[in-house]
């Protein structure tokens, strides 16, 4: 990614419980501000929660006869590129013979880019007449959902590695959270992100077949 080119690719499933990051558990009563946690660098291990290794090999596969699939990789808040790609998919499909078409979104719709909220809104309403859509859960969606569910220990790292860009797209200045406790920051997040967006992201699947 040109937004954060140094990100690695470690599987989220291989990482320790985020509540045990840095060898200790946090309590809301003793939690420092978000800014203090970022400055202290105590959550560096949590950065790996926002990176993963692709479970797929490098081999080439073919769709079954009479079927066609388009796979869309990490969008990361780029609505402009998403709209262009969807137009290209529609044009490509129209140029080919009739088939049962599936468009598979491989996750990571959000973070890093400037329009995460707009990407989510675009895709949750996306109903192409020529294709079925499948949304696979990305690690960025998983981390955001975990934070919204109350796992606030990973919030500072999320802000550092793309979450701040996501917040801006929802009309939140990330600096508003830096001086607040995790519980207060969580309340702001829950108020800013529409329930429809949370429900949409929560509906993503782990695997897909066609």
MODA-V829179 format. One record per pair of residues at least 6 apart in sequence whose C-alpha atoms are under 7 Angstrom apart, sorted by the first residue. I is the first residue (numbers start at 1). J is the second residue. D is the distance in whole Angstrom. If there is no record, write none. Layout:
BEGIN
((I/J/D) (I/J/D))
END
This chain:
BEGIN
((3/112/6) (7/51/7) (8/51/6) (9/51/5) (9/52/4) (9/53/5) (10/48/6) (10/51/5) (10/52/4) (10/53/5) (11/51/6) (11/52/4) (11/53/5) (12/49/5) (12/51/7) (12/52/6) (12/139/7) (18/46/6) (18/153/7) (18/154/7) (19/25/6) (19/153/6) (21/43/6) (21/45/6) (21/46/7) (22/42/6) (22/43/7) (31/181/7) (32/181/6) (33/178/6) (33/179/5) (33/180/5) (33/181/5) (33/182/7) (34/156/6) (34/177/7) (34/178/5) (34/179/6) (34/180/6) (34/181/6) (34/182/7) (35/178/4) (35/179/6) (37/156/7) (38/156/6) (43/157/7) (46/154/6) (46/157/6) (47/157/6) (50/139/6) (50/140/6) (51/139/7) (66/99/5) (66/100/6) (67/99/5) (67/100/5) (67/101/6) (68/99/6) (68/100/6) (68/101/5) (68/102/6) (69/101/6) (69/102/5) (69/103/6) (70/102/6) (70/103/5) (70/104/6) (71/103/6) (71/104/5) (71/105/6) (71/106/7) (72/104/6) (72/105/5) (72/106/6) (73/105/6) (73/106/5) (73/107/7) (74/106/7) (74/107/6) (74/108/5) (74/109/6) (75/82/7) (75/108/6) (75/109/5) (75/110/7) (76/108/6) (76/109/5) (76/110/5) (76/111/5) (76/112/6) (76/113/5) (76/116/7) (77/109/6) (77/110/5) (77/111/6) (77/112/6) (77/113/4) (77/114/6) (77/115/4) (77/116/4) (77/119/6) (78/113/5) (78/114/7) (78/115/6) (79/115/6) (79/118/7) (79/119/5) (101/130/7) (101/131/5) (101/132/6) (102/131/5) (102/132/5) (102/133/6) (103/131/7) (103/132/6) (103/133/5) (103/134/6) (104/133/6) (104/134/5) (104/135/6) (105/134/6) (105/135/5) (105/136/6) (106/135/6) (106/136/5) (106/138/7) (107/135/7) (107/136/5) (107/137/5) (107/138/4) (108/138/5) (108/139/7) (108/140/5) (108/141/6) (109/116/7) (109/119/7) (109/120/7) (110/116/5) (110/140/7) (110/141/7) (110/166/6) (111/162/4) (111/163/5) (111/165/6) (111/166/5) (112/162/4) (112/163/7) (112/165/5) (112/166/7) (113/165/6) (114/165/6) (114/166/7) (114/169/6) (115/169/5) (116/166/5) (116/169/6) (117/169/5) (117/170/6) (120/197/7) (124/200/6) (135/204/5) (135/205/6) (136/204/5) (136/205/5) (136/206/6) (136/207/6) (137/204/5) (137/205/6) (137/206/6) (141/201/7) (147/154/7) (147/155/6) (148/186/7) (148/190/6) (152/182/6) (164/174/6) (167/173/7) (167/174/6) (168/174/7) (170/192/6) (170/193/7) (177/185/5))
END
